[in-house]
Amino acid sequence: MKTTFSGWRYLWKSEDIRRKLLITLAILAIYRIAANVPAPGVNHTILQQFLSAGNAGGNFLGFLDLLSGGTVSNFSLLSMGVYPYITAQIILQLLVPIIPALQRRMEEDPREGRRWQEKWTYYLAVPMAALSAIGQINIFNSLAIQAVGQPILNFGFTADLWLPSLAVLVAMTAGTMFAIWLGELISEYGIRGQGLSLIIFAGIVARMPANLSRMLADVTTRWFMLAFTIIVIVLTVFAIVYVQQGRRNVPVMYPGRRMGNRMSMPVKGTLPLMVNLSGMIPLIFASAILQFPAIIAGFFLRSQNAGVVKFFTGVQQFFGGTGNYNWGYWTMYFLMVVLFTFFYTSVLFDQQNYGENLKKNGATVPGVHTGAPTQKYLSTVQRRITLPGAVFLGLVAVMPFLLQLLVPAAANNAGLFLVSSSGLLIVVGVVRDTFMNIDAELKLHGYQDSLLVR
């Protein structure tokens, strides 16, 4: 193993790479400025009282706040971040293997199929953003009424409220599409292919100084919590890198080439199968599914029937992971992450269609027939190696709850970690992918020294 970082000196020597880095930083700065623009009609006095009332909402809005970079708790125009776009992307990816016409479109012309999928992801993101805005507003209002007795925003489609309510929906939907557009600008003019990931990354990192100051403000536990947090972060980052780098190399024999009258020997190669093929998507998908019942419950909390209000308050508390419902919520969250990891990995792997692709290239897996038997064999191997990856993602998802059980000081400072375990998973993944992209750019420009570990 050899580690070289001499490639760093070329980052600013190459005019093209320097321009891309500066464009990326400028767009991220614009995003962070726009993230502080408040949504119209929000009563910020009530909002601050609600946020200071304790752990209002529990884990309910935590994941959305993570993906939006803290804009949910500030209720800004960008409070949904790029979350609706990610949800729309997941939905279309899951529909492709289910609907035969879509599957044929993707198989016949993959490039045109990807363009079609990107176009309809944008179209679907608009109604998803509007629905998410309605859900967020209702959730915030219901939780604020429970905590401080007043809603943070007068919202509803009544005769006197429909126009301001429509203005809020349009503004928040436009904010989401603006964030998506900024991400696309980064992918096109900045660090290629990393736009949306860097938007989320910037939001997570931007919260760390505020979390650190809150942690150090408690004079009784600050040094313990600081040391404890550093140890947890180091161990978690090590585990994430170890699992994300995990591969199972399946041996593959490629046919020899004809050179004149001679035929070269077959070439031995490997097909690397990833332990965690699905990345962060199962956590996002499981979180979205678990939030849906709470969103529905929010519509019934203003009912005049006390029994209905009591029932749906319990539903919201359960799916918010608060009070006595912690165990049930976190257990369900862990199981759903594990199940969605297997499900989403299966969908992605089937779309790759390794069996037919290897057959077209004349390649074979030793001891396995080509075509469908190869695909079945590789799917079996992929499912086996996915198990540790799925359990790892499940543990990452429930780590905040586990740490609160193990360390009483962490339970009393539940919101004081610099970044959550899910946030670390995103940060490590984005940093790793960004390094790989910059490393590829350096080599493309003729700089052979690498930024990465060899």
Secondary structure as GFF3:
##gff-version 3
##sequence-region A 1 454
A	DSSP	three_ten_helix	6	10	.	.	.	ID=ss1
A	DSSP	alpha_helix	15	34	.	.	.	ID=ss2
A	DSSP	alpha_helix	44	51	.	.	.	ID=ss3
A	DSSP	alpha_helix	62	68	.	.	.	ID=ss4
A	DSSP	alpha_helix	71	74	.	.	.	ID=ss5
A	DSSP	alpha_helix	83	95	.	.	.	ID=ss6
A	DSSP	alpha_helix	100	108	.	.	.	ID=ss7
A	DSSP	alpha_helix	110	148	.	.	.	ID=ss8
A	DSSP	alpha_helix	162	189	.	.	.	ID=ss9
A	DSSP	alpha_helix	195	206	.	.	.	ID=ss10
A	DSSP	alpha_helix	208	217	.	.	.	ID=ss11
A	DSSP	alpha_helix	222	244	.	.	.	ID=ss12
A	DSSP	beta_strand	247	254	.	.	.	ID=ss13
A	DSSP	beta_strand	258	259	.	.	.	ID=ss14
A	DSSP	beta_strand	262	263	.	.	.	ID=ss15
A	DSSP	beta_strand	267	274	.	.	.	ID=ss16
A	DSSP	alpha_helix	281	298	.	.	.	ID=ss17
A	DSSP	alpha_helix	306	320	.	.	.	ID=ss18
A	DSSP	three_ten_helix	323	325	.	.	.	ID=ss19
A	DSSP	alpha_helix	326	352	.	.	.	ID=ss20
A	DSSP	alpha_helix	354	360	.	.	.	ID=ss21
A	DSSP	alpha_helix	372	406	.	.	.	ID=ss22
A	DSSP	alpha_helix	408	412	.	.	.	ID=ss23
A	DSSP	alpha_helix	421	444	.	.	.	ID=ss24
###
